[in-house]
Amino acid sequence: MTVDLTWRPSVNHEARPAGAFIDTLVLHYTGMPTAEGALVRLCDPASKVSAHYVIDEDGRVVALVPEERRAWHAGVSFWRGRGDVNSRSIGIELVNPGHEFGYRPFPAVQMAALTDLAQGILARHVIPPRNVVGHSDIAPARKADPGELFDWAALASAGIGLWPPAAPDTTADSLDPTTVERIALLRRWGYEVTDRTSVTEAMIAFQRHFRPACIDGKADRETVQRLAALLSLVGDAD
């Protein structure tokens, strides 16, 4: 589907490394009081940040960086065994004041524009469903966006990303994973987990994405069920 874009070029980008290919889509919120303030920052050379696209709450899509270029949206990040997510990803910023300035639900028109844009990106690049992630997934110690009010389930129903089956995998019913087992599960899904603190941070990031009604960082039965169900969906195929 063709998306109606407005170009507002940012200077904050560079060539992707030789041999790099796009295999990840990262979703963010702007986390600033206004859309214009976010756009100014993403285009300011002094900020050293950018994204490929910004989607306003009214559905307007602004392109800042060509997809073939490396935008500066992920920062220090890690997903599925590799760092430097910027080099292999496309970043989309959704206008939303975020947790600091009055976090609120993402309007339907904004989500519809995101769906159209993301479907086009997935048609142009080989991005496995489990590599459609939030900023909090790739940097759980630093970031909480797009947060627990973002409708990941609706996006997955449109073929963008994944969502656990309605009936969780009952093989996880008896699981009461130790710290070591929790680390293994989270790492299998894609998180960087290196110590007990990051276990909790990664579990919170997982819950923000896949169990937004409970983001306490605890590996309770339902959280583990959802994680196990997702892992059973993908296996080691991608």
C-alpha distance (Angstrom), angle and dihedral (degrees) to the residues before:
residue distance angle dihedral
M1 . . .
T2 3.80 . .
V3 3.80 114.2 .
D4 3.79 120.1 -151.6
L5 3.80 103.4 -124.0
T6 3.77 133.5 -170.1
W7 3.79 113.2 -155.6
R8 3.78 119.9 -137.9
P9 3.80 102.8 164.3
S10 3.78 119.7 -142.9
V11 3.79 121.3 -155.5
N12 3.80 90.5 -147.9
H13 3.79 102.2 101.2
E14 3.79 141.8 81.5
A15 3.78 141.6 -169.9
R16 3.78 116.8 -65.0
P17 3.80 113.8 -114.5
A18 3.78 116.6 -87.6
G19 3.78 110.2 -84.1
A20 3.81 94.7 15.1
F21 3.78 117.4 137.2
I22 3.78 130.7 -171.0
D23 3.81 112.6 -103.5
T24 3.82 103.8 145.0
L25 3.80 136.7 64.6
V26 3.81 115.4 -159.6
L27 3.80 122.2 -163.2
H28 3.80 122.0 -157.6
Y29 3.75 140.6 169.5
T30 3.79 118.3 -129.3
G31 3.81 93.7 -126.8
M32 3.79 93.4 -154.3
P33 3.82 131.8 113.6
T34 3.82 95.5 -112.5
A35 3.78 139.7 26.4
E36 3.80 92.0 -128.7
G37 3.78 91.8 52.4
A38 3.79 89.9 52.8
L39 3.82 92.4 49.0
V40 3.78 91.9 49.2
R41 3.80 90.8 52.0
L42 3.81 93.9 46.2
C43 3.81 89.4 53.4
D44 3.82 97.6 41.7
P45 3.83 111.8 106.0
A46 3.79 89.6 -149.1
S47 3.81 93.1 59.3
K48 3.81 94.3 58.7
V49 3.81 90.5 -152.5
S50 3.78 132.4 109.4
A51 3.78 143.8 146.4
H52 3.75 134.7 -148.7
Y53 3.81 93.6 -118.1
V54 3.80 141.8 11.4
I55 3.81 121.5 -158.7
D56 3.79 116.2 -159.5
E57 3.80 122.6 -146.0
D58 3.80 89.6 -105.0
G59 3.82 90.7 58.0
R60 3.80 96.8 -102.5
V61 3.81 110.8 147.6
V62 3.80 119.4 -148.5
A63 3.80 120.3 -168.9
L64 3.80 115.9 -150.3
V65 3.80 106.9 164.6
P66 3.83 129.5 27.5
E67 3.79 112.0 -110.8
E68 3.80 92.9 -120.1
R69 3.82 89.9 61.3
R70 3.81 127.5 79.6
A71 3.82 108.6 -110.9
W72 3.79 121.5 -162.3
H73 3.79 103.9 -122.3
A74 3.81 108.3 112.3
G75 3.81 103.3 53.2
V76 3.78 116.3 -175.3
S77 3.77 100.1 2.2
F78 3.79 146.5 149.7
W79 3.79 136.7 -165.1
R80 3.79 131.7 172.4
G81 3.77 98.3 -13.7
R82 3.79 99.7 -39.3
G83 3.78 137.9 88.9
D84 3.81 130.0 -156.0
V85 3.79 93.4 63.9
N86 3.82 90.1 177.0
S87 3.79 90.9 71.7
R88 3.82 93.7 59.7
S89 3.77 104.7 29.0
I90 3.76 147.5 76.3
G91 3.80 116.3 -136.1
I92 3.80 126.1 -148.7
E93 3.81 121.4 -170.7
L94 3.81 117.9 -155.7
V95 3.78 114.5 -155.4
N96 3.81 106.6 -116.2
P97 3.82 128.6 132.6
G98 3.79 89.8 -125.8
H99 3.78 130.4 -151.1
E100 3.80 93.5 -47.3
F101 3.80 99.2 52.6
G102 3.80 106.1 31.1
Y103 3.78 111.7 -54.9
R104 3.81 112.6 -143.6
P105 3.80 140.2 170.0
F106 3.79 119.0 -75.8
P107 3.84 110.7 -108.4
A108 3.80 119.2 -114.5
V109 3.81 92.0 -117.8
Q110 3.79 90.5 54.1
M111 3.80 91.5 49.5
A112 3.81 90.8 48.1
A113 3.81 90.5 53.3
L114 3.80 90.0 47.9
T115 3.80 90.8 50.9
D116 3.80 92.1 52.6
L117 3.80 93.1 45.5
A118 3.81 94.5 45.5
Q119 3.80 93.4 47.6
G120 3.79 88.7 55.4
I121 3.79 91.7 49.0
L122 3.81 91.4 50.1
A123 3.81 89.4 50.4
R124 3.82 90.5 54.4
H125 3.81 98.8 42.9
V126 3.80 136.8 38.4
I127 3.81 100.5 -115.4
P128 3.82 116.2 162.0
P129 3.82 113.4 -134.5
R130 3.81 92.5 -114.7
N131 3.81 88.3 57.6
V132 3.79 92.2 65.9
V133 3.78 96.0 98.6
G134 3.77 145.2 158.3
H135 3.78 125.3 -116.4
S136 3.79 86.9 -109.7
D137 3.81 90.4 59.0
I138 3.80 94.2 56.6
A139 3.82 96.0 37.5
P140 3.83 106.2 25.2
A141 3.80 94.7 160.7
R142 3.81 92.0 56.6
K143 3.78 110.9 25.8
A144 3.83 140.5 52.1
D145 3.79 100.4 -179.7
P146 2.94 142.4 159.6
G147 3.80 79.2 13.2
E148 3.76 141.4 -167.1
L149 3.83 95.4 -50.4
F150 3.79 92.8 60.7
D151 3.82 112.5 105.5
W152 3.80 102.5 -127.6
A153 3.80 91.1 159.7
A154 3.82 93.1 60.1
L155 3.78 90.5 47.3
A156 3.81 91.0 51.7
S157 3.81 90.3 49.7
A158 3.82 86.6 59.2
G159 3.81 90.6 54.8
I160 3.79 96.4 -97.8
G161 3.78 112.8 122.4
L162 3.80 127.4 -30.7
W163 3.78 138.7 -72.1
P164 3.83 127.8 -168.3
P165 3.81 116.1 -99.4
A166 3.80 115.7 -92.8
A167 3.81 89.5 -112.9
P168 3.82 106.9 50.7
D169 3.78 119.2 -132.3
T170 3.81 105.2 -86.5
T171 3.80 91.3 -153.3
A172 3.80 85.2 81.7
D173 3.82 93.9 55.0
S174 3.78 94.5 99.0
L175 3.78 96.5 39.6
D176 3.79 117.7 121.5
P177 3.79 97.3 166.0
T178 3.74 122.5 -153.5
T179 3.79 119.5 -133.5
V180 3.80 89.7 -94.0
E181 3.81 91.5 51.4
R182 3.80 92.0 47.4
I183 3.79 89.5 52.1
A184 3.79 90.5 50.9
L185 3.82 93.2 50.1
L186 3.78 94.0 47.0
R187 3.79 92.6 46.5
R188 3.80 91.1 49.5
W189 3.78 89.0 56.3
G190 3.80 93.1 48.5
Y191 3.80 111.7 -91.8
E192 3.77 125.1 131.2
V193 3.80 106.0 -123.7
T194 3.78 119.8 175.8
D195 3.80 108.6 153.6
R196 3.80 142.5 4.8
T197 3.78 93.9 -82.6
S198 3.78 92.6 53.8
V199 3.81 90.2 47.6
T200 3.80 88.5 64.4
E201 3.80 92.9 42.4
A202 3.79 92.1 50.1
M203 3.81 91.5 46.9
I204 3.81 90.2 51.8
A205 3.80 89.6 50.5
F206 3.80 89.9 50.3
Q207 3.81 90.7 49.9
R208 3.81 92.7 48.0
H209 3.79 87.4 56.1
F210 3.80 103.4 36.0
R211 3.83 107.3 16.2
P212 3.80 107.1 29.0
A213 3.80 94.1 165.2
C214 3.81 89.4 70.5
I215 3.79 122.3 34.4
D216 3.79 101.9 161.7
G217 3.82 97.2 121.5
K218 3.81 93.2 -119.9
A219 3.78 122.2 134.4
D220 3.79 95.1 -131.7
R221 3.79 122.4 163.9
E222 3.80 97.6 -90.4
T223 3.80 94.3 47.2
V224 3.80 91.6 49.7
Q225 3.81 90.3 45.8
R226 3.79 90.6 54.9
L227 3.78 93.2 46.8
A228 3.81 92.0 48.0
A229 3.81 91.3 47.0
L230 3.79 91.8 52.7
L231 3.78 91.8 48.4
S232 3.80 89.9 50.6
L233 3.81 89.1 53.5
V234 3.79 95.0 56.0
G235 3.79 104.2 26.5
D236 3.79 107.0 177.5
A237 3.80 94.7 -49.9
D238 3.79 97.5 114.4
